[in-house]
Amino acid sequence: MGPSALSWPASVAAGTPPPPGCRVIDGRFGGFLQHSEPASRLPRAGGLPLPPAIGLALGLLLAVALAALWFQDVAREAVRGRAHTHQVRLELTELRNEVLELSRAVRGYVATGREDWLEPGREAQRQAPRRLQRLRQLSERHPAQQQRLAALERHLQALIELDEAVLRAAVVQGLPAARQRIAASTGPAELAAMSGLFDALDAEELRLLGERDAAVQRNTNLTIAVTALGSLLSLALVAWAGWGQQRSLRRLGDTVRALEQAQASLSQANTRLQAQAGQTAELNEALWRSIGDGVARPSAQPSPQRLDAPERLEALRRTQLMDTPPEEDFDRFTRLAALTLQAPLCLISLVDDRRQFFKSAFGLPEALAGSRELPVQESFCQFVVTSGEALVVEDARHAPPPRYALPVPEGVVAYLGVPLATPDGHVLGSFCVVDDKPRQWTALERIAQSVLAAVAVRMQLRALEKHVAVRTAEVQLLAGALKHSLNGVSIVDRRGYITYANDAFSLQFGYERPEEVVGQPVELHCTQPGQAQRIYEELRAWGACRTELTARRRDGSPLEVLVDVYLARDEGGHEVYVGTTMDITERKRAEQALRLGEERLRLALEAARMGAYDHDPATGEVQRIGTLYVSLGLAPRGHGEEYLDRVHPEDRAMLRSRMAGVSPAQPGYTAEYRLRTAAGGWAWTADHAQASFSDAGELQRQIGINMDITARREAEAGLKAALAEKEVLLQEVHHRVKNNLQVVSSLLQLQRRQLRDPAIEAVFSETEHRVRAMALVHQRLYQQSTLSALNFADYLRTLADQLIRSFGAEGRVRPACELQPLTLPVNTAIPLGLIVTELITNALKYAYGPGSEGVLGLVLRMPEAEPAAPRSVVLEVHDSGPGLPPGFEPAGATSLGMRLVTLLSRQLDALVEIGPGPGTHWRVTVPLGAPGNAAAGSGAAPAAVAA
């Protein structure tokens, strides 16, 4: 491939192409122009005689001159064709950029809502038709290009209409609807179709340029051959004529001057290209800096690095290009390099520590097209990365890269790879071309610089997309949180009108929807004049404001709110006020109720001469309220040990034990102790304490009340003394009653012994038994500590023994007692004792006469009953005698004993039953009324009931 075949498109080098005949070495143009340009003016021969040889030589030179003039016209036409091609491609590039800018402006406006995105789009929309018209004029001789431009115009018009429809939707329906319209539109398809048309137009221009270059090359070769032949013949003829040498020298001088002019213009073009390359490098460096930390640093030259260097691998990872699908933005560069260098294979390779990945490939064999990667050991590109320099291999079969130990792959003969490095000097991979035959390479750095710029742009776009996605998600989360917040959120403009309100704010102020409150003045919801103005002044002075105030709902009812407002600015830079409101009406009511409750508690404590305290075990501090502590000389705040020091020494250990005994299972205690007063005396104090514990069982707080019980204690001491005196008096009364009854019994006994009538004697004997039964009750009462109740089981056992002895039957009648230990009140025990006396007397009289023997059974029990049901006592008396006569009814008996049984049972509301034989079986059931009229066991309290 000759040097003249190298072309630099405007999208890559952004400059004019190098003139034909120049080589590109390390990004700079050098060498000399390889053809001469004939002088435009030749001196005339004059009137000197011309020999035939000179004439023939002149004829030949004239023919050579004509051929040179013809080549000059052809070359000029080729230059114009090349300029035309570059103009067309430049217009195509500009039109492509304007189409992309048009689409990007609409989508940027829809995504951000900022109208400054639309200005570049409007400018692109104005310029695109003009540029399309210029392309039509430039391509009027090419019908195929005209057809593609017509299709491009249709797609452009469709894209403009779609964008205008999106903008109308944004204005009428809002930005969300416009985004949905973009997502559902055919815009991407239109852009893809236009991109394909742009590529086809560009490829056609490149094809036309190649045809022109081939024709120019053929004409150049032909002209050079004709010129050389004519020159040789001319020089042979001139040798015959010396005077023609002078004219040849002058012609040679003209050619040298033409070459100097061409060299000067070439230097100017080279300067322009170097400036444009510098601009491309600055753009590349700025793009890499924009995706880094934003700090400007001098660009570092690529340096040798290991394939597994962590910094290099991190830089490669940040590009996010590994294992990604092919992209047209990169494929364009591989096609350009392959066509420019006339190479069958061009690659953009990214190399990590294990493999090389083909981000873009032109001419890749089918065996590798699927995987798009190779092990790094089989790659030439690894040496570009490890050396940090370009690798040039002209014939790998004879001179492979150093340290390459594997066989050279088939089809890889010549290789040129330049490093793709970041401004920090980290080599990401290689931009390389491969040929299947030996060749010498021209430079590739400028296209590689454009590839790096594309990588940086792609990274910047992806970082921007990720940032936009994150920010969009944050905005959506924030919007959802504001909308569903339990606190009211509102925005007020500088005129004092509400421009935004969430659901909670509208509900707080009595509106059904936020739309109803938007547009309302803030003053409408203020209860005091100038209330809003004072808040605005505080905001302008301090930037924020927090206050509690009474607001007005929509219906006029008051509302207590806590307001937090801060000063902000909207997207236009105007002041706005962003505030939150919390409904504290219930809290205000609770605070009022708490203050009222505290006041009532204080008054109640003062009225009852009580005090309340709060003890913190962590610090030992105690807080006290109540006038009781004032009378005791205790301060409202103190320490627990100070209080214990004032407790009576005899009570201090007890109080410490009670305080130490609190636990989660037993969190409270009650204690009564003496406390030293301010006057030095002692006051009895009742302490009711309750403790609270943490989940771990640690004591957190102890609260309680103290009550002055000195008067109660003194009254209790007096009552105990009076009770002791009463008990002594009652015991004396019972003793005297027993003695009196004993005197009556003795008198009856003396009288009975003087009687001769057995019937009367029997009556006196029964009366004596009854008196003894009553006397026995009083005897038991004064002998025991309890005076209001009687151990009835013990009483029955003694009574039965006395009656058996009185009848002289202790040897014949054996008592069988099944007596549950019960304690009965005196008013129940005396009548029931008389009933038992009558029943036992009847048994001894009628069941066990003289000479008869048997068992007298006594049963005393309390049947089981429901806990809340009334209790009853069952008394049974049975004998083994002949039994009662048939048809016997206790109520109809005429004897005094049976009448006493009937009367006394009615007095007790008892049920008297006659059970089945053998013998006589009496059952007396005595109801005790409410639970508590009888007790089981002789030691139980008289007022308790136990089964």
Phi, psi and omega in degrees: 000126181284163181296330182291346181279351182282124180235149181236105182291158182296329181289344183254302185266344178054038180207182180283149180289155177292144179296155178301143178093004181252147176254150177256115181233116180055036174083005181235147179273142177210183178093185183237156176292132189266013177219161180251155180246125182296151178292147182282337180231136177242139178290147181283156185286335184082205184251024179289146178291137183248120175292164180301321180298319180293320179298316178296321179296320178296321179298316178298317178296325177295320178297319178297321180296318179298318178298322179293320178297319179297318178295325178297319178296318180296318180295321179296320178295321178295320178297317178296321177297317179297317179297321178298316180297316179295325177296317179297313182294324177296317178297319178299317180297315179297319179295320177300315180297322180292323177296314178297320179295322178299312179293318182295324181295315181295314181291326176295320178295317181293324182285324186251337183080007181266128185283346178293345174291333189279337185298313176299327179294320179296318179297319178295323180293327177287323186278332187300311180298322179296317181294325178294322178294321178296322177297321176300318180294319181290335184248025185292341180271359183241099183301321182297317179295323178298319178296317179296323179292325177296316178295323179295322179295321179296314180296323179296317179296320179296319179294320179296319179295320178297317181294321178295323178295321178296318180295320177298319178296323179294322181286318186276312188257346180107163182297320178302319179294323178295321177297318178297323180293323177297315182297328183265357186277173178263020181303311179301323179294319178297317179297320179296318179296318180293323177298319177297320179294320178299316180296320180294318179297316181295319180295321179296319179295320177297321178297314179298321179295319179297319178297317180297316180297322179294318179296319179297322180295317179296314181296325179296314179299316180297316182295319179297320179295314180297316181296319180295316180296314180295321181296320179297314179297320181294318179296325177295319179289321181295330179297331177286338182231109185292334184289340179288345181295324181299317179294324178296322179295319178297320178297322178295322177298319177299319180296319178298317179297321177297319178296321179296320177297317179296321178296321179295315178295325177295321178296320177297317179297320179296321178298316179298317180296320179295322177295317179293323177296322176296320177297320178297319178296319178296319178298315179300316181295321179293322179295316179295323179293326181291333178265358175264222181270004176082003183266127180286127178225151176295140182293136179264142177289145176305134182239158177299134181218152173285155179295329183261021178296126184299322182294320180293317180295325177293318177298321177294320180295323182294336178290336180057038181251343180296137175059033176254156181295162176298150180229141183296327181300329178269324179298331180299322181288320179294321176297316181298314181294319181296317180289323182292316183267001179055047180249143182284342185219130177223137187226144163252105187252132173251127190242123171253203185277356182235332188206166170246132183251131182271098176293325176216142182215134174241121180081021181289135179298155182297331181297331181255350184295330181284312183279328180057035177201162177219151171300143186295336180293333182270006189257140168285334186294339180299328182284333174294320181290313185289332180268334184073014182229166177292145178244122181243119176237115182273328178208099184291340180292329181252332182221075179290171179298147176299146177068013175266108189263349183273162174298144181292129180300150180294136179088354179255099181250307179248143184217135174226119180227131178246147184287142170259101188241148175279166177300339178279357178092006179275123182274119182275331184175211186220143170255109192227156172234148184228140177234153181266012176217157181297146179194163171259139189259148167263172187288156183229008191294323186293320177294322177298322176299320177293324177298316178298321176298321178294320177299315180296319178298317180297317178296320180295318179296317180293320177297320178295318178298317179296318180295319179296320179296317179296314180295323178296317178297320179296318179296318178297317178298317180296318179297318177296319179295320178294319183295319184259014179293146177284340176266148178286137178234132182215157176233130182239133178281177185290347175275353179092019179253142181283124180253344177208143175208140176269180184298317182297322180295316180296320179292323179300322184259016170086020177256148180280325182227151178298331181298334182288332182269339179295133182095352179277144176286147180296326181301336181297334184253014177261141180265345182238140178295139178075007182296313180293323181296322178296322178294319179299318181295320178293324178295316180293332181278320187243345180087347180207159182208137176226124183204159173250134183209168177259119180255176182239130175284178181298323180274005178093353180287148182284157182214122176273124184227151169256119188249129171241119183231143173222155183273132179221179177228142179277185183295340177271001181084008180274149180289135172225160181242117181256125185221156173239144179233136178239127179287111181246024180299312180295323178295320177298316178297319179296319178297318178297316178296323179294316177298319178295319179296319178297320178295318178296319178298318179297316180295320180295318179296321179293319181294323182270002184052048178242165177221151178239145182224159179226115185251127177260108183295333183293321182253344183080002182281148181231133174251136185231146172224149178119148181287345179302317183291331177295316180293333179272354179079027179258137179285155178301331178236137180197196181240149184297323181293326176299321179293317181295329178295338182267357176283146180303137182304327180287338182258350188293317180296320178299316181294318178298321180295318178296318180294322180285343183274359180288145181204169176302330178282329179228079189281351184233167175207160175230133182215150174234127184208169180263141184230135181286131181273174179296332181278355179098355177276189181239135178238134176284133183232134172263131184240115176246109187242150177220131183250153175241143185235154174281174178297334179275001178087013180271139179291124183253318185202151178223123179238158181187178177232149174242141180228136177280111183246025181299314181297319180295320179296317178296320179294320179297323178296319177295320179295322179295320178295317180295321180295320178298317178298321180293320180295320178297318180296317180294319178299320178295321179296311180300321180297316180293322178296317178298317179296318179298316179294327178292323176296317178297318179296320179294320178296318178296322180294318179295320180292322181297324183289338180272352182277148178249348180271119182298327182294314180293322178300322178296320180297314179298322180297317180295320179296321178299319178298318180296318179296319178297323178298316179291320179296326179296323177300309182294327177297314179296325183292314183282345177277344182251169184281335180264131185256348185259352183217162187229137173287098192285331179295315178295322179298316181296319182298316179293320180297317180297318179298317180298316183293319180296318179293323181295331178270359180067029184250021183292339177271342185255329185248124179253121179286135174243104187255127169241083191248117174283129181296104181236146175248122183246149175298157182297319182293346173261324185294319183295309178297319181292326176294323177293321178297316180297321179300316181294318183291318178293320179299316178299319180295316181292328181283313192255333182269325184235078176286185180302133178085351180263152180233162178171190182241131176257116184263135176233127179232130176228121183209161176238108183298155176292144180212166176298152184302323182266356183278154178294144179270162177212157179245133180250125178242125181237135175231121181221151179229177181248026181279196183287343178093178181278155177293157180298142178077015182285132178235123181299326182290336182262003181288148182259351180289152181295322182298315181291325178294321177298319178300316182294313182295315181292326177294323176295321179301322179272357186057038183266160178251121179256125182232152175251121182270173180291157179287191004287160183075195180255133184230106178260138176230122180242119179253115184252114175288140180259006180075221180294151178303135180122356180271355176215154181225143177273131179096142184286340182265001184284161178292147184296331185268008183257155177240134176218139179268000000 
